[in-house]
C-alpha cells in the first residue's frame, strides 16, 4: 500500500517554515529593492532581474564598465549582510540555480498594488 501524499496545507506549511528564515533576512528597504527587481519598467521587455542575471559578454572597455555596474547594483542590495545561517547551504544553492534559469513569470511573482 502506498502512502498518501501530504495535503497542500501540510506541504505549504512545511515549505513556508523552511523559507521563513530566508524571507526574514532582508530589511524592509531591501525587500522593496528585491520586489522592484522583478518589475518590468514601461518601455522595457525584461525586468531588472533578467538583466542582472546575465553577465555582459563584450570584451572591451564598455564591457568592463557594464560588469562593474552590474557588480555595484548587486552589492547595493545588501545581501552580504543577511544572516542565512538557519538556511541549509544546499537549499541556498538550489535556489540560486533556479534563479539563474527562471524567467520572471516562472517565479510566480505577482505583486498586488497594496503589497508595494
C-alpha positions as CSV (number, residue, x, y, z in Angstrom):
1,X,0.0,0.0,0.0
2,X,1.3,3.4,-0.9
3,X,1.3,6.3,1.5
4,X,-1.0,9.2,0.7
5,X,0.8,12.4,-0.4
6,X,0.7,15.2,2.1
7,X,-2.1,17.7,1.8
8,X,-1.5,21.0,0.2
9,X,-1.8,22.7,3.5
10,X,0.8,20.4,5.1
11,X,3.1,20.8,2.2
12,X,2.8,24.6,2.0
13,X,3.2,24.8,5.8
14,X,6.5,22.9,5.7
15,X,7.8,24.9,2.8
16,X,6.8,28.1,4.4
17,X,8.6,27.1,7.7
18,X,11.7,26.2,5.6
19,X,11.8,29.5,3.9
20,X,10.8,31.7,6.8
21,X,14.5,32.5,7.8
22,X,15.3,33.3,4.2
23,X,12.3,35.6,3.9
24,X,13.1,37.4,7.2
25,X,16.7,38.1,6.2
26,X,16.2,41.3,4.2
27,X,15.2,44.6,5.8
28,X,12.0,46.3,4.6
29,X,14.1,48.5,2.4
30,X,15.9,45.6,0.9
31,X,12.6,43.7,0.4
32,X,11.3,46.7,-1.6
33,X,14.5,46.7,-3.7
34,X,14.1,42.9,-4.3
35,X,10.5,43.4,-5.3
36,X,11.5,46.1,-7.7
37,X,13.9,43.7,-9.4
38,X,11.0,41.7,-10.9
39,X,9.0,44.6,-12.2
40,X,9.2,45.3,-15.9
41,X,9.6,49.0,-16.4
42,X,7.5,50.7,-19.0
43,X,9.1,50.5,-22.4
44,X,11.3,47.6,-21.5
45,X,10.8,43.9,-22.4
46,X,12.7,42.4,-19.4
47,X,12.9,43.1,-15.7
48,X,16.0,44.3,-13.9
49,X,16.4,40.8,-12.5
50,X,16.6,39.4,-16.0
51,X,19.2,42.0,-17.0
52,X,21.3,41.5,-13.8
53,X,21.4,37.7,-14.0
54,X,23.1,37.8,-17.4
55,X,26.7,39.0,-17.3
56,X,28.0,41.2,-20.1
57,X,29.9,39.3,-22.8
58,X,31.6,42.0,-24.8
59,X,35.4,42.2,-24.1
60,X,36.0,45.9,-24.3
61,X,36.2,48.9,-22.1
62,X,32.5,49.3,-22.3
63,X,32.1,45.6,-21.3
64,X,34.2,46.1,-18.2
65,X,32.2,49.1,-17.3
66,X,29.0,47.0,-17.6
67,X,30.5,44.3,-15.4
68,X,31.4,46.9,-12.7
69,X,28.0,48.5,-12.9
70,X,26.3,45.1,-12.5
71,X,28.5,44.3,-9.6
72,X,27.7,47.6,-7.9
73,X,23.9,47.0,-8.5
74,X,24.1,43.6,-6.9
75,X,26.1,44.8,-3.9
76,X,23.7,47.6,-3.4
77,X,21.0,45.0,-2.5
78,X,22.9,44.4,0.7
79,X,22.6,40.6,0.6
80,X,26.1,40.2,2.1
81,X,24.7,41.5,5.5
82,X,21.9,38.8,5.7
83,X,22.2,36.1,8.3
84,X,21.4,32.9,6.5
85,X,22.9,30.5,9.0
86,X,19.5,28.9,9.6
87,X,19.1,28.1,5.9
88,X,20.8,24.9,4.7
89,X,23.6,25.7,2.2
90,X,22.1,23.1,-0.2
91,X,18.8,25.0,-0.2
92,X,20.6,28.3,-1.0
93,X,22.5,26.6,-3.8
94,X,19.3,25.1,-5.2
95,X,17.5,28.5,-5.1
96,X,20.5,30.2,-6.8
97,X,20.4,27.6,-9.6
98,X,16.7,28.1,-10.0
99,X,17.0,31.9,-10.0
100,X,19.7,31.8,-12.8
101,X,17.4,29.8,-15.0
102,X,14.0,31.2,-14.2
103,X,12.1,33.9,-16.0
104,X,10.0,36.4,-14.0
105,X,6.7,34.6,-14.8
106,X,8.2,31.3,-13.6
107,X,8.9,32.8,-10.2
108,X,5.2,33.3,-9.7
109,X,5.7,36.9,-8.8
110,X,2.5,38.9,-8.7
111,X,2.7,41.9,-6.5
112,X,-0.7,43.4,-5.8
113,X,-0.7,47.2,-5.6
114,X,-1.4,47.0,-1.9
115,X,1.7,45.0,-1.2
116,X,4.1,47.6,-2.7
